[in-house]
Amino acid sequence: MSFFTLLWLAALGLGIGALGRAVIKDGTPTATWMTTVVGVVGAVGGGSVIHAILGDGHLLVATALGAALALLLVMAITSWQRTRGES
C-alpha cells in the first residue's frame, strides 16, 4: 500500500471522526480527539485489510470498507461511552 493511499485513508477517517462528533449529542462524554482517532484507525485498518486480501489496485473498495469500518467504530465507541456514563 502506498504512502498516499494511507494518507488518503487517514484523511477520510479524520473526516468521519469529526463528522461523527458533530452528530453526537452534547451529553455524550466522548472527547473530540477520541472520535477522530477512532475514525482514522478504522479507515486505515479497513483499507489495510482489503489491501491484504485483494492486493494493489482496489482503492475504491479499500476506501468504501475503510469508511464503513470507521463509521462503525465511531458509533460503537460513542455508544459505549454513553452507556458507561449512565452507570
CNS distance restraints for C-alpha pairs under 8 A (distance, minus, plus):
assign (resid   1 and name CA) (resid   5 and name CA) 6.50 0.50 0.50
assign (resid   1 and name CA) (resid   6 and name CA) 7.14 0.50 0.50
assign (resid   1 and name CA) (resid  48 and name CA) 7.69 0.50 0.50
assign (resid   1 and name CA) (resid  51 and name CA) 6.85 0.50 0.50
assign (resid   1 and name CA) (resid  56 and name CA) 6.83 0.50 0.50
assign (resid   2 and name CA) (resid   6 and name CA) 6.50 0.50 0.50
assign (resid   3 and name CA) (resid   7 and name CA) 6.11 0.50 0.50
assign (resid   4 and name CA) (resid   8 and name CA) 5.96 0.50 0.50
assign (resid   5 and name CA) (resid   9 and name CA) 6.16 0.50 0.50
assign (resid   5 and name CA) (resid  59 and name CA) 7.62 0.50 0.50
assign (resid   6 and name CA) (resid  10 and name CA) 6.04 0.50 0.50
assign (resid   6 and name CA) (resid  44 and name CA) 6.49 0.50 0.50
assign (resid   7 and name CA) (resid  11 and name CA) 6.16 0.50 0.50
assign (resid   8 and name CA) (resid  12 and name CA) 6.13 0.50 0.50
assign (resid   9 and name CA) (resid  13 and name CA) 6.10 0.50 0.50
assign (resid   9 and name CA) (resid  40 and name CA) 7.29 0.50 0.50
assign (resid   9 and name CA) (resid  43 and name CA) 5.53 0.50 0.50
assign (resid   9 and name CA) (resid  44 and name CA) 5.41 0.50 0.50
assign (resid   9 and name CA) (resid  47 and name CA) 7.04 0.50 0.50
assign (resid   9 and name CA) (resid  63 and name CA) 6.68 0.50 0.50
assign (resid   9 and name CA) (resid  66 and name CA) 6.98 0.50 0.50
assign (resid  10 and name CA) (resid  14 and name CA) 6.06 0.50 0.50
assign (resid  10 and name CA) (resid  40 and name CA) 4.97 0.50 0.50
assign (resid  10 and name CA) (resid  41 and name CA) 7.64 0.50 0.50
assign (resid  10 and name CA) (resid  43 and name CA) 6.43 0.50 0.50
assign (resid  10 and name CA) (resid  44 and name CA) 5.97 0.50 0.50
assign (resid  11 and name CA) (resid  15 and name CA) 6.21 0.50 0.50
assign (resid  11 and name CA) (resid  40 and name CA) 7.24 0.50 0.50
assign (resid  12 and name CA) (resid  16 and name CA) 6.24 0.50 0.50
assign (resid  12 and name CA) (resid  40 and name CA) 7.24 0.50 0.50
assign (resid  12 and name CA) (resid  43 and name CA) 6.84 0.50 0.50
assign (resid  12 and name CA) (resid  67 and name CA) 6.96 0.50 0.50
assign (resid  13 and name CA) (resid  17 and name CA) 5.99 0.50 0.50
assign (resid  13 and name CA) (resid  36 and name CA) 7.01 0.50 0.50
assign (resid  13 and name CA) (resid  37 and name CA) 7.92 0.50 0.50
assign (resid  13 and name CA) (resid  38 and name CA) 7.80 0.50 0.50
assign (resid  13 and name CA) (resid  39 and name CA) 4.27 0.50 0.50
assign (resid  13 and name CA) (resid  40 and name CA) 3.94 0.50 0.50
assign (resid  13 and name CA) (resid  41 and name CA) 7.16 0.50 0.50
assign (resid  13 and name CA) (resid  42 and name CA) 6.79 0.50 0.50
assign (resid  13 and name CA) (resid  43 and name CA) 4.99 0.50 0.50
assign (resid  13 and name CA) (resid  44 and name CA) 7.41 0.50 0.50
assign (resid  13 and name CA) (resid  66 and name CA) 7.67 0.50 0.50
assign (resid  13 and name CA) (resid  67 and name CA) 6.71 0.50 0.50
assign (resid  13 and name CA) (resid  70 and name CA) 6.08 0.50 0.50
assign (resid  14 and name CA) (resid  18 and name CA) 6.13 0.50 0.50
assign (resid  14 and name CA) (resid  36 and name CA) 5.11 0.50 0.50
assign (resid  14 and name CA) (resid  37 and name CA) 7.06 0.50 0.50
assign (resid  14 and name CA) (resid  39 and name CA) 5.70 0.50 0.50
assign (resid  14 and name CA) (resid  40 and name CA) 5.28 0.50 0.50
assign (resid  15 and name CA) (resid  19 and name CA) 6.06 0.50 0.50
assign (resid  15 and name CA) (resid  36 and name CA) 7.46 0.50 0.50
assign (resid  15 and name CA) (resid  39 and name CA) 7.70 0.50 0.50
assign (resid  16 and name CA) (resid  20 and name CA) 5.90 0.50 0.50
assign (resid  16 and name CA) (resid  36 and name CA) 7.29 0.50 0.50
assign (resid  16 and name CA) (resid  39 and name CA) 5.86 0.50 0.50
assign (resid  16 and name CA) (resid  67 and name CA) 7.37 0.50 0.50
assign (resid  16 and name CA) (resid  70 and name CA) 6.87 0.50 0.50
assign (resid  16 and name CA) (resid  71 and name CA) 6.56 0.50 0.50
assign (resid  17 and name CA) (resid  21 and name CA) 6.22 0.50 0.50
assign (resid  17 and name CA) (resid  35 and name CA) 4.82 0.50 0.50
assign (resid  17 and name CA) (resid  36 and name CA) 3.95 0.50 0.50
assign (resid  17 and name CA) (resid  37 and name CA) 7.11 0.50 0.50
assign (resid  17 and name CA) (resid  38 and name CA) 6.80 0.50 0.50
assign (resid  17 and name CA) (resid  39 and name CA) 4.52 0.50 0.50
assign (resid  17 and name CA) (resid  40 and name CA) 7.27 0.50 0.50
assign (resid  17 and name CA) (resid  70 and name CA) 7.50 0.50 0.50
assign (resid  17 and name CA) (resid  71 and name CA) 7.61 0.50 0.50
assign (resid  17 and name CA) (resid  74 and name CA) 6.54 0.50 0.50
assign (resid  18 and name CA) (resid  22 and name CA) 6.28 0.50 0.50
assign (resid  18 and name CA) (resid  32 and name CA) 7.28 0.50 0.50
assign (resid  18 and name CA) (resid  35 and name CA) 6.80 0.50 0.50
assign (resid  18 and name CA) (resid  36 and name CA) 5.62 0.50 0.50
assign (resid  19 and name CA) (resid  23 and name CA) 6.30 0.50 0.50
assign (resid  20 and name CA) (resid  24 and name CA) 6.25 0.50 0.50
assign (resid  20 and name CA) (resid  35 and name CA) 6.97 0.50 0.50
assign (resid  20 and name CA) (resid  71 and name CA) 7.63 0.50 0.50
assign (resid  20 and name CA) (resid  74 and name CA) 6.63 0.50 0.50
assign (resid  20 and name CA) (resid  75 and name CA) 7.62 0.50 0.50
assign (resid  21 and name CA) (resid  32 and name CA) 6.17 0.50 0.50
assign (resid  21 and name CA) (resid  35 and name CA) 6.30 0.50 0.50
assign (resid  21 and name CA) (resid  36 and name CA) 7.94 0.50 0.50
assign (resid  24 and name CA) (resid  28 and name CA) 7.04 0.50 0.50
assign (resid  24 and name CA) (resid  78 and name CA) 7.77 0.50 0.50
assign (resid  28 and name CA) (resid  78 and name CA) 7.34 0.50 0.50
assign (resid  28 and name CA) (resid  81 and name CA) 6.96 0.50 0.50
assign (resid  28 and name CA) (resid  82 and name CA) 5.49 0.50 0.50
assign (resid  28 and name CA) (resid  85 and name CA) 7.77 0.50 0.50
assign (resid  29 and name CA) (resid  81 and name CA) 6.41 0.50 0.50
assign (resid  29 and name CA) (resid  82 and name CA) 6.80 0.50 0.50
assign (resid  29 and name CA) (resid  85 and name CA) 6.98 0.50 0.50
assign (resid  30 and name CA) (resid  34 and name CA) 6.75 0.50 0.50
assign (resid  30 and name CA) (resid  35 and name CA) 7.24 0.50 0.50
assign (resid  30 and name CA) (resid  77 and name CA) 7.99 0.50 0.50
assign (resid  30 and name CA) (resid  78 and name CA) 6.30 0.50 0.50
assign (resid  30 and name CA) (resid  81 and name CA) 6.11 0.50 0.50
assign (resid  30 and name CA) (resid  82 and name CA) 7.79 0.50 0.50
assign (resid  31 and name CA) (resid  35 and name CA) 6.71 0.50 0.50
assign (resid  32 and name CA) (resid  36 and name CA) 6.43 0.50 0.50
assign (resid  33 and name CA) (resid  37 and name CA) 6.05 0.50 0.50
assign (resid  34 and name CA) (resid  38 and name CA) 6.03 0.50 0.50
assign (resid  35 and name CA) (resid  39 and name CA) 6.05 0.50 0.50
assign (resid  35 and name CA) (resid  74 and name CA) 5.85 0.50 0.50
assign (resid  35 and name CA) (resid  77 and name CA) 7.73 0.50 0.50
assign (resid  35 and name CA) (resid  78 and name CA) 7.87 0.50 0.50
assign (resid  36 and name CA) (resid  40 and name CA) 6.24 0.50 0.50
assign (resid  37 and name CA) (resid  41 and name CA) 6.12 0.50 0.50
assign (resid  38 and name CA) (resid  42 and name CA) 5.99 0.50 0.50
assign (resid  38 and name CA) (resid  70 and name CA) 6.87 0.50 0.50
assign (resid  38 and name CA) (resid  73 and name CA) 6.48 0.50 0.50
assign (resid  38 and name CA) (resid  74 and name CA) 6.08 0.50 0.50
assign (resid  39 and name CA) (resid  43 and name CA) 6.13 0.50 0.50
assign (resid  39 and name CA) (resid  70 and name CA) 4.55 0.50 0.50
assign (resid  39 and name CA) (resid  71 and name CA) 6.82 0.50 0.50
assign (resid  39 and name CA) (resid  73 and name CA) 6.94 0.50 0.50
assign (resid  39 and name CA) (resid  74 and name CA) 6.11 0.50 0.50
assign (resid  40 and name CA) (resid  44 and name CA) 6.05 0.50 0.50
assign (resid  40 and name CA) (resid  70 and name CA) 6.90 0.50 0.50
assign (resid  41 and name CA) (resid  45 and name CA) 5.73 0.50 0.50
assign (resid  41 and name CA) (resid  70 and name CA) 7.14 0.50 0.50
assign (resid  42 and name CA) (resid  46 and name CA) 5.89 0.50 0.50
assign (resid  42 and name CA) (resid  66 and name CA) 6.22 0.50 0.50
assign (resid  42 and name CA) (resid  67 and name CA) 7.51 0.50 0.50
assign (resid  42 and name CA) (resid  69 and name CA) 5.21 0.50 0.50
assign (resid  42 and name CA) (resid  70 and name CA) 4.00 0.50 0.50
assign (resid  42 and name CA) (resid  71 and name CA) 7.69 0.50 0.50
assign (resid  42 and name CA) (resid  73 and name CA) 6.40 0.50 0.50
assign (resid  43 and name CA) (resid  47 and name CA) 6.06 0.50 0.50
assign (resid  43 and name CA) (resid  63 and name CA) 7.55 0.50 0.50
assign (resid  43 and name CA) (resid  65 and name CA) 7.53 0.50 0.50
assign (resid  43 and name CA) (resid  66 and name CA) 3.79 0.50 0.50
assign (resid  43 and name CA) (resid  67 and name CA) 5.46 0.50 0.50
assign (resid  43 and name CA) (resid  68 and name CA) 7.72 0.50 0.50
assign (resid  43 and name CA) (resid  69 and name CA) 6.20 0.50 0.50
assign (resid  43 and name CA) (resid  70 and name CA) 4.98 0.50 0.50
assign (resid  44 and name CA) (resid  48 and name CA) 5.96 0.50 0.50
assign (resid  44 and name CA) (resid  66 and name CA) 6.27 0.50 0.50
assign (resid  45 and name CA) (resid  49 and name CA) 6.21 0.50 0.50
assign (resid  45 and name CA) (resid  66 and name CA) 6.82 0.50 0.50
assign (resid  45 and name CA) (resid  69 and name CA) 8.00 0.50 0.50
assign (resid  46 and name CA) (resid  50 and name CA) 6.42 0.50 0.50
assign (resid  46 and name CA) (resid  62 and name CA) 6.80 0.50 0.50
assign (resid  46 and name CA) (resid  65 and name CA) 5.57 0.50 0.50
assign (resid  46 and name CA) (resid  66 and name CA) 4.18 0.50 0.50
assign (resid  46 and name CA) (resid  67 and name CA) 7.73 0.50 0.50
assign (resid  46 and name CA) (resid  69 and name CA) 5.96 0.50 0.50
assign (resid  46 and name CA) (resid  70 and name CA) 7.76 0.50 0.50
assign (resid  47 and name CA) (resid  51 and name CA) 6.14 0.50 0.50
assign (resid  47 and name CA) (resid  62 and name CA) 4.35 0.50 0.50
assign (resid  47 and name CA) (resid  63 and name CA) 6.25 0.50 0.50
assign (resid  47 and name CA) (resid  65 and name CA) 6.40 0.50 0.50
assign (resid  47 and name CA) (resid  66 and name CA) 4.91 0.50 0.50
assign (resid  48 and name CA) (resid  52 and name CA) 6.07 0.50 0.50
assign (resid  48 and name CA) (resid  62 and name CA) 7.49 0.50 0.50
assign (resid  49 and name CA) (resid  53 and name CA) 6.22 0.50 0.50
assign (resid  50 and name CA) (resid  54 and name CA) 5.77 0.50 0.50
assign (resid  50 and name CA) (resid  55 and name CA) 7.34 0.50 0.50
assign (resid  50 and name CA) (resid  58 and name CA) 7.93 0.50 0.50
assign (resid  50 and name CA) (resid  61 and name CA) 7.34 0.50 0.50
assign (resid  50 and name CA) (resid  62 and name CA) 5.53 0.50 0.50
assign (resid  50 and name CA) (resid  65 and name CA) 7.55 0.50 0.50
assign (resid  51 and name CA) (resid  55 and name CA) 4.68 0.50 0.50
assign (resid  51 and name CA) (resid  56 and name CA) 6.25 0.50 0.50
assign (resid  51 and name CA) (resid  58 and name CA) 7.33 0.50 0.50
assign (resid  51 and name CA) (resid  62 and name CA) 6.87 0.50 0.50
assign (resid  54 and name CA) (resid  58 and name CA) 7.14 0.50 0.50
assign (resid  58 and name CA) (resid  62 and name CA) 6.15 0.50 0.50
assign (resid  59 and name CA) (resid  63 and name CA) 5.91 0.50 0.50
assign (resid  60 and name CA) (resid  64 and name CA) 6.16 0.50 0.50
assign (resid  61 and name CA) (resid  65 and name CA) 6.11 0.50 0.50
assign (resid  62 and name CA) (resid  66 and name CA) 5.81 0.50 0.50
assign (resid  63 and name CA) (resid  67 and name CA) 6.00 0.50 0.50
assign (resid  64 and name CA) (resid  68 and name CA) 6.18 0.50 0.50
assign (resid  65 and name CA) (resid  69 and name CA) 6.03 0.50 0.50
assign (resid  66 and name CA) (resid  70 and name CA) 6.02 0.50 0.50
assign (resid  67 and name CA) (resid  71 and name CA) 6.09 0.50 0.50
assign (resid  68 and name CA) (resid  72 and name CA) 6.18 0.50 0.50
assign (resid  69 and name CA) (resid  73 and name CA) 6.07 0.50 0.50
assign (resid  70 and name CA) (resid  74 and name CA) 6.14 0.50 0.50
assign (resid  71 and name CA) (resid  75 and name CA) 6.19 0.50 0.50
assign (resid  72 and name CA) (resid  76 and name CA) 6.06 0.50 0.50
assign (resid  73 and name CA) (resid  77 and name CA) 6.05 0.50 0.50
assign (resid  74 and name CA) (resid  78 and name CA) 6.06 0.50 0.50
assign (resid  75 and name CA) (resid  79 and name CA) 6.05 0.50 0.50
assign (resid  76 and name CA) (resid  80 and name CA) 6.03 0.50 0.50
assign (resid  77 and name CA) (resid  81 and name CA) 6.04 0.50 0.50
assign (resid  78 and name CA) (resid  82 and name CA) 6.07 0.50 0.50
assign (resid  79 and name CA) (resid  83 and name CA) 6.25 0.50 0.50
assign (resid  80 and name CA) (resid  84 and name CA) 5.96 0.50 0.50
assign (resid  81 and name CA) (resid  85 and name CA) 6.03 0.50 0.50
assign (resid  82 and name CA) (resid  86 and name CA) 6.56 0.50 0.50
assign (resid  83 and name CA) (resid  87 and name CA) 6.78 0.50 0.50
